[in-house]
Amino acid sequence: MTVTLGLSGVFLFFLLVTGCILKIVRDRLCDSVIQTVKNITRCEEAQNKPWTSPINENSSMGEFLLLADHSSSGSAPA
């Protein structure tokens, strides 16, 4: 009985820690979206807007990776 109670306590502790970590990550992602997308002021708006794919029909994966690489460094592709 004591072992089961102890294991349950450890499990609940790790569940609590995992929930806190997920909340922190979600809040940081939300802040990033709000700063990046100019016409979004709340995360709920971003969830309800239709998002379009950055890849069009004629682009290859290499072009997409090149664009992603430049967008993360803050400079535009030439």
C-alpha positions in Angstrom: 0.0 0.0 0.0 2.8 2.4 0.9 4.7 1.6 -2.3 1.6 2.2 -4.4 1.0 5.5 -2.7 4.6 6.6 -3.1 4.6 5.7 -6.8 1.3 7.6 -7.3 2.8 10.6 -5.6 5.9 10.5 -7.9 3.7 10.1 -10.9 1.6 13.1 -10.0 4.6 15.2 -9.3 6.1 14.5 -12.8 2.6 15.1 -14.3 2.5 18.5 -12.6 6.1 19.4 -13.7 5.2 18.4 -17.3 2.1 20.5 -17.2 4.1 23.5 -16.1 6.7 23.0 -18.8 4.0 22.8 -21.4 2.4 26.0 -20.2 5.7 27.9 -20.3 6.4 26.6 -23.8 2.9 27.5 -25.0 3.1 31.0 -23.6 6.5 31.6 -25.3 5.1 30.3 -28.6 2.1 32.6 -28.2 4.4 35.6 -27.5 6.4 34.7 -30.6 3.3 34.6 -32.8 2.1 37.9 -31.4 5.4 39.6 -32.1 5.9 38.1 -35.6 2.4 38.5 -37.0 1.5 42.1 -36.9 -2.3 41.9 -37.2 -2.7 39.3 -34.3 -3.1 40.6 -30.7 -4.1 37.4 -29.0 -3.3 33.7 -29.5 -7.0 32.9 -29.8 -7.1 35.0 -33.0 -4.2 33.0 -34.4 -5.9 29.8 -33.7 -9.1 30.9 -35.5 -7.4 32.4 -38.6 -6.8 30.2 -41.6 -3.1 29.7 -42.2 -1.7 29.3 -45.7 1.2 27.1 -46.6 4.5 28.8 -47.4 5.1 26.3 -50.2 3.6 26.9 -53.5 3.0 24.3 -56.2 6.2 25.2 -58.2 8.7 25.4 -55.4 10.9 22.5 -54.4 11.8 21.5 -50.9 15.3 23.0 -51.3 13.8 26.4 -52.0 11.6 26.1 -49.0 14.6 25.2 -46.8 16.5 28.1 -48.2 13.6 30.5 -47.4 13.2 29.0 -43.9 17.0 29.4 -43.3 16.9 33.1 -44.4 13.7 33.9 -42.5 15.2 32.5 -39.3 18.3 34.7 -39.6 16.2 37.8 -40.3 17.5 38.4 -43.8 15.6 38.0 -47.1 16.8 35.6 -49.8 18.5 37.3 -52.8 
